């Protein structure tokens, strides 16, 4: 179970020591987490969290209690903004992982009844307009979203859910059929069942710490042509590292 986040002054600051160290400090909600990998695919090291990352192959949601703090802004359809402020660190939203400072960020929590497939959010702060996009966020999970235009932060005054699409069924990891593991830049996908899989397999993953996702972006790898029973295949995945990513969905086609 994650600890309750300590409330402090508003805003988030990630001080990154490039490749070797990065510290994520949450101003209104303090959280120490594993940030995403640097552009070379190596994890950026931080002060270890108090109780570590979820065990490999498990959903981060299984280790988390529900969010109890009141939302800063209700978007509708079960989505809530629970914090906003300044972000300095690796920019995840376009996959570039460029080191930026003072980017507007919001933290969105899915307090609804369906997993989010895609959501587009507009916001206003100090008279400036912002845009955010969210993908693959399960019920009970939260994610740090960064402005798609990389604009500087401001005091959030308004926000709206412009578009939202939800999965009819909760996202599935196919844990009885598929085992996913990996290393920096590679994902291993194994068919652990007794039957061949003829169709393509897709593995979706996000940057993650012990109780939060980083970025609205979701990455995926494809296993083309399926897998025979017991077969394992290694797929290049430039944004993947075992310590800073979590698998959020697996799809299997017949």
PyMOL commands that set and color helices and strands:
alter all, ss='L'
color gray80, all
select helices_A, chain A and resi 60-63
alter helices_A, ss='H'
color red, helices_A
select strands_A, chain A and resi 12-17+21-26+73-76+79-91+98-110+116-125+128-137+142-146+156-166+178-183+186-191+201-208+213-223+232-236+245-252
alter strands_A, ss='S'
color yellow, strands_A
deselect
rebuild
show_as cartoon
